[in-house]
Structures are given as structure tokens and as C-alpha cells.
Amino acid sequence: MPLIELQGLTVRFGDRDILRGLNATLRGRAIGLLGPNGAGKSTLINTLLGFYKPIAGSARVFGGDIHTDLRRIRSLVGYMPENDAFISKMNAVTFVQMMGELSGLPSGVALERAHEALFYVGLAEARYRQLGTYSLGMKQLAKLAQAIVHGPKLLILDEPTNGLDPSARQRMIRMIREIRDGEEMRIVLCSHLLRDVEDTCDEVLILKQGQIAHYSNLNEERRANKRFLELETYGANGDFTKAIEQLGCECAVTANRMKMVLADGIETRDIFRLAAEQQVRIRRMNFRRDTLEDIFLKAMES
Amino acid sequence: MAVYRRNYKPYAGTLTPAWSRFLVLFRYARRNLFRSKLQTGFFVACFFWPVICLVMIYLAHSAGFLAKIGIPSELITIDNQFFFRYISVQGVLAFLLTAFVGPGLISPDLANGALPLYFCRPFSRAEYVLGKSSVLAITLSQITWIPGIVLFIIQASFAGASWTWSNLWIAGSLVLSSLIWIAVLSLLSMALSAWVKWRIVAGALLLAVMFFGAGFAQAVNAVLRTENGHFFNVAYLMSIVWNSLFLLDSDQAIPVLQAWIALLVYCGICLALLMKKVRAYEVVR
């Protein structure tokens, strides 16, 4: 069953179309929602959660329609909002326990799972502190804990690394990867930080002005674009360059460095073979893989 | 699973019934309510008047004791006026308690952006409002109609079956008058706290609506030479309704039916304002 199906989903605020007839079927284990500010990423998430009503089209989450099965969808989803969201004058355990109970867990179970979730996200030592006294990074972790306390099948993370320092960001990314690899939950991660999505997601949906600019599997995309090769050589002369060009590769040489675009059917082993034949030492070889940034920029230009 | 193990597994047990989830909010909000010593103290103080009323009922049925201390037994009469006085005092206390408690129910959630956390779960806006208002409804019930009914039962046990049957309507009036007051106070305080998002200001606004509302009503009446200004005075409207429920005569500038309708309109407006603000995210158009 697809994770999310979008069928002509259109959302309008006032006279502005924020989402314009989105059509897609998302099946990945961890899907990244990318796009510049105002592209409609958060609006899409909020629409899937039923916070906004579409004016046309529909969406399905785990087969449930957002118009008719909202309660079931919400019971399957854990949501970590972008902005500060907590209940003042409450410690983390009570907060997460209450959120668990609101999701339908019995009180005792919710308390036990609140402790587990807070241990899991790394807030064990601080779990009896009031949420108001938490740092921004800790608040993000508390939000993550409340999102997973009831054991959702889909975890929606809206800008989870917002405002985090580099080490806190690393911890958050590691946590998201662990959740993804645990295979208990599927993830939709909304971010405008390409690095976050690249580090955690296997599929990416790029939005631009409320429309889908690109949807692809990141691994396949990378595999399909392994064409750029950078070499640092010792002992290479014009013959080596000529031999490479005879393979059909485009080649540019600067001092002892070569950059080439591999022709179809040419693999790195062919380059190694040529180097061995011509007694050229390869000191460094580097694929310049098509990064998410390239994919994103291409999508933005399209 | 031991909590020290840093791993995670989904929940596969039974869930609580969906209809009962609003009670979760009630339990947590109620716990917060009695965390404040001031509020707890005030809540306890709200029972002084019922205790005094209880003593008066006892004295009213102790003719010998009254004669001994020289108080004529006709001085204390337990009738509709007695219960009207009871509910009037408790109504004022209920209002003051609401000014303490009501604004703190919703405004912190709005100020801290907590609403998306509630509504991303299988939990509706109506359940949220129901859960929060049930805190006020039950707390105010505990100081208004519940002790009132206890007093009525005690009076009935002293006075006998004939008094009880002929005055049974007083019990209904006690409950109905309390419930309409509780509904007005709960909705008004929650609507105000939802709109200003600041607890102290919301509390002050509630006081202002009651006191300045009365002043504004008088000003409108004086300037426009009308009696319709009373529609801005919630307390006055309530007094008309209470007087009618306890079958007491009073100089009413507004017919009872219109007072009822005005109060219901106030409740409707508050509910509409509340539902407009209680959303996961506000849409900026």
C-alpha cells in the first residue's frame, strides 16, 4: 500500500493557491519534502493531518482518505511540528504521557512509554525538568518524544533540525536515521535544508510554488548520474589523455589533475586498465556524484 | 520493557475509547488547578457560605435552641428566597473562581503553540473545548448546585415529605440557574483567554466584561433613554433569569424570555469565537 497518495490536491488560502493540483504516489521508507520557503511543504503536511481543508482533490495516507478517515489517519501518525510547541508548567514525562493518553494509550502504559520515549531520544536525565527550562535542542527532542510515544506508523517531521547547533543537529539526524533503519515507522521529513534530507531520506519530493517540481528515489538518481570523474595522477602524459578520449570520454587536464565525463558503457575499471597500460599512477580518484543539490537546482530551473 | 534500554517498539495493546479522551484534558488541567495554593485556598473558602446555610437550616429546625438564645424562629425561613440568596452568593464566588482558573486553561496552549500537538492526534477541537470546559464546569458545580442540592436534601429531611413535594421545583431551579451561569462563565472566560492568549489580561478582561459591562449598560440607558442597554450587562441578565427561576418578583427592565435569549446568544458568540481561535494553525489569508 502506498504511504501517501495525492490526487489533484489543491489548497487555497484566500485568493492564493498554496498547493496546486498535486498528483503523486509516495512509497518510500523515508521521504523528504523539499522546496524553497513558501513552496507549500508545511501546508502539504498540515493538509495531510487535516489542519487545512483542500478546495479540490484529495489525499490518502495508508489508504485512508483525509476527508473521511481523518481520525484513523491521525491515530497512525506522529507529528513533530516546526515551531515551539509544548505545554508550560509541565515536565517532560507528564507532557509526553499526556500526549500518549490523548492518542489512546491507557494512563499506566502512557507513563511507561513516556519514560521509554524520553530515554530513546536522549532526554532521560532531564525528563523531570519543566519544559519551559529546556534549551531549543532539548525542546526539539521532547517534541520528537511526544511524536513517537504512541508508536505511530508514520512519523512526520517538520524542520526537525531548525535552530539546532551542529552537534545537536548531528544527534537529531542520527536519531532519525535510527528510526528509519528500525523499520517500525516510515518517515516524512520536511526541510529546506538539503543536507538533512540527503542524510536521512531515500525518496525526495521537491515542491515549487505549490506544484511538484520533482519526485524521485535518491539512490536511483545518484546511480544514474555517476558520470563525473576526477583524477589526480603522477606520470601521465598526452598519450594517457588521448587514450581516454578515444574511449569517448570528455576530458580536461590541469597540471596533474584530470576531469572527465564518462561515456556510456565506460566504467572506472577501464580507466584503471588504461593507467596500468601506460604506467600512470593514480593517486586519487573521485566520483563527483550528482548531489541532491544538483537535483534540487535542476528541479528549480525546470 | 525496562526504561533504561534505549530502544523503541510500537504499541500493540488496546486503546482507550475515543469518547473518553476529553477526560484526559480534564484530569491534567484539574491537577494543575490545585497546584496553586491560592486557588486551592479560594476553592475551600467557597464552601464557607454553604456551611453557614447548613447551620441556618439546622437552626430553622431547632425551635427550642432558637428560643433559648432569644432568636424568633420566624427569622430563619427556608424557602425559595433562602436558596436564591444561597445561589447568588455562590454565583459571585463562582465568577471570582472562574477569573482565577478560566484564563489559564487555554491561553498557555495558544501562547506555547501546543494546539497542533493536540489536533494531530485522534482528538477533535470539540473534544478539546469539552475537555477544558469540563474542568470549569465540574469545579464550579462543586461550589454551586451540588452543595445546593445537598442543602435541599438536608432541608427536605428535616421538613418532611409535604415540604419536599411542594418545593421540589427549587431543586430544579438550583440546578438550572447554576448550569446557565456555569455555561456563561466557562465560555466567556475561555473565549477571552483564546483571543488575548495572555492569562492575566484574560482574567482582567473577564472582570472588565462583568463590571464595565454594567457601567456601559447604564451609560447606554442614560444616553439613549432606553432600557436595552441592559443587554450589555451579563450579570443583570442573569439576575433576571435567576429571579424568574426562583419565582421571585423584581423590577425587570427586560422580559425574562429576552434575558434567556440574550444569554444564549452570548454563549453562542463565545463558542463561535472559541472555535475560531482553537485551531492547530491560524490561516493567514
Interface residues (C-beta under 8 A of the other chain):
Chain A: F13 G14 R16 N46 L49 G50 F51 Y52 R71 R72 R74 S75 V77 G78 Y79 P81 N83 D84 A85 F86 I87 S88 K89 M90 T94 M98 M99 E101 L102 S103 G104 L105 P106 V109 E112 R113 H115 E116 A117 F119 Y120 A124 K143 Q146 I148 H150 G151 P152 K153 I156 I179 G182 E184 M185
Chain B: M1 V3 Y4 R5 R6 N7 Y8 K9 P10 Y11 A12 G13 T14 L15 T16 A18 R21 V24 L25 Y28 N32 R35 P108 D109 A111 N112 G113 A114 P116 L117 Y118 F119 C120 R121 P122 F123 R279 A280 Y281 V283 V284 R285
